[in-house]
Amino acid sequence: MKKYSLTSDVIDELVHKISKGRPVKADVLKPSFNSSNSHILVVFTGTDYGLNERLAELINAKKNYGFSYDIGFSFSGAMVIGEKGIEEIIKSLNPRNVYYEEDQLIFEKVISGVEGVIVPMSTQDTVSKLATGIQDSFISTLLWQTIWRGKPVLMDFEDVVHYKGTESKSEGQRRILERNISEVIGLGVVEVRKEDYVVGMLNEFKNANIEMESSRSSVSAKSIDIRTDIPKILTSKDLLDLVGDKKSFKVPSTTIVTPLAIDTAKEKGIEIIKE
C-alpha cells in the first residue's frame, strides 16, 4: 500500500521528543495509585498534526509509569503518517502488536488484549462516526465495541475543533462538532488533552486520582456561587446562557467542559472554576 511520507522536520523533531517526557510530580499521586503494568491500545487516525507532542507524552507514560502498548492505524492514518513515520512510532513505543485496517475482522481479539484505548489525535471523521454509531471501518468499529464492553476510551479532541491548528469560520460547523463531541463524551469517552495524557492514563488505568492541569484555576472559589442547573456536559451555548455578565463561572468537578466551551470562555475572558 502506497503511503505518504512524514515531512523531515516531523521525523527530526520526533527523535528529539523521545527523551523529553515530563513525569507527573510524585506529590500529586494519591495512596490509591496502582503501579502494576497496564497494556493500552494507541490508535492513530487520519492526521499527523501535533504527533511529536502526543508521542512524547506516550513515551513518558511508558518510561516512567510502566505502560505498554499495542498500536492501531486507520487506513487514512497509515497513509498520512507514512512508512517512515510508522517505523519511528513503532521504534519509540515498542508495541507488542501492530494493527492496520485489514485487521477489522479481528477487532474482538484486539480489544480483549488491552485494558483500554487512547486516541491521541482524533479526527472529525472518527468523532462523527462514533457519535452516530457508524461502524464501517476498523477504528470506528473498534472504538464503538470497546465502549460497548465497558473498557475505557480516552480521546484528544483538539484536532477536531482546530483542524491543523485552525477553527472553522462557520458557526454551524462549530455547533455540529461540539454536538458530536458531546455525544461521544456522553457515551463514556474520557477527554484528555496533550498536556494531560499521563494524568488521564494514570487516573483511568492505574486507579490514581490526580487533578488535570487543564482543569485547574487560580481564581478564588468565592468569585461565584456553584450552580445546581449546570448540565453534566457544558457546551459553549450552555456557558453563555448561564454565565450572564460574570467573568468567572464555577462548575462541579464532575462537569465535562467541551473544547469549544473552553475556547469560548477564553475568548470572552471567562474563568471556568472546577470544584
C-alpha positions, -999 to +999 in steps of 0.1 A: +000+000+000+015+034-010+018+058+019+027+094+021+059+104+039+061+125+071+080+157+065+116+157+076+110+182+104+084+159+119+108+130+119+137+151+133+115+166+160+102+131+169+136+118+177+143+148+200+110+144+218+116+108+228+136+117+259+117+148+269+086+133+285+077+152+317+069+130+347+039+138+369+052+151+402+052+124+428+035+145+454+002+147+434-002+109+434-027+095+458-022+065+480-046+045+458-020+047+429-016+012+414+019+007+400+010-025+381+016-026+344-012-015+321-014-025+284-032+001+262-041+003+226-029+036+209-050+044+179-036+067+151-063+082+128-060+103+097-038+131+109-002+137+120-007+172+132+008+175+167+023+140+165+055+149+182+039+163+214+015+134+217+042+108+212+064+124+238+036+120+264+030+084+255+068+077+258+067+094+292+038+072+303+057+041+292+091+051+306+080+065+340+048+047+348+051+012+333+025+014+305+029-009+275+012-006+241-004-021+211-008+002+182-036+005+156-036+026+124-067+035+104-064+034+066-060+072+064-038+073+094-013+049+078-014+069+046-009+102+062+018+091+087+036+071+061+060+041+063+089+061+078+066+077+104+051+043+113+086+029+117+095+058+141+064+053+162+070+016+165+106+022+174+096+047+201+066+029+217+079-007+212+044-022+209+035-059+214+012-058+184+006-035+154-028-035+137-040-020+104-073-015+086-072-051+073-075-063+109-111-051+112-124-086+113-104-095+144-114-064+164-126-087+193-091-101+197-077-066+195-100-054+223-096-084+245-058-079+246-058-044+261-073-026+291-085+003+271-078+026+242-063+061+238-067+082+206-040+109+207-052+127+176-089+123+170-103+134+136-136+149+127-145+118+108-137+095+137-158+115+162-187+119+138-189+082+132-186+074+169-213+099+178-237+083+154-227+047+160-214+041+124-191+010+123-179+009+087-141+008+093-115-007+116-113+022+140-149+032+142-159-005+149-130-008+174-139+023+194-177+015+195-171-021+206-145-011+232-171+012+248-197-015+244-176-038+265-171-012+292-134-006+287-120+030+290-116+051+258-095+083+261-097+108+232-079+141+225-104+164+206-080+193+199-077+183+162-115+180+159-122+216+168-089+231+155-082+213+122-045+217+116-045+245+141-074+265+127-110+268+138-139+268+114-153+301+104-188+286+102-208+288+133-229+259+120-199+236+116-187+245+151-221+236+165-220+202+147-185+195+160-195+204+196-226+183+194-206+153+182-180+157+209-208+160+235-224+128+221-191+110+223-184+121+258-220+110+267-211+075+256-185+074+283-154+086+264-129+105+286-115+137+272-077+142+276-055+170+263-020+165+251-005+181+283-026+157+304-022+123+288-001+108+316-025+121+342-055+108+323-039+074+318-029+071+354-065+080+365-082+056+342-058+026+342-039+028+374-066+039+399-049+072+406-068+104+415-048+132+400-062+166+391-060+175+354-038+205+347-063+219+322-090+218+350-070+240+374-077+276+380-061+303+402-093+323+406-108+323+441-136+299+447-156+327+462-160+346+430-193+329+421-217+305+438-218+270+424-249+263+403-272+234+405-287+238+370-254+231+352-256+202+327-233+173+330-217+183+297-212+220+294-212+233+258-203+268+247-240+277+243-247+265+279-218+286+291-230+317+275-266+311+286-256+305+323-227+328+329-245+361+323-222+391+327-199+374+352-162+368+344-159+336+364-181+306+365-179+277+390-190+242+379-189+208+398-157+188+394-177+161+375-189+185+348-173+179+314-165+211+297-163+207+259-133+221+240-154+247+223-168+259+256-132+263+269-123+283+238-154+304+242-145+311+278-110+322+268-124+345+240-149+361+264-124+364+293-144+339+315-126+318+341-142+283+345-136+271+380-140+234+389-149+225+425 
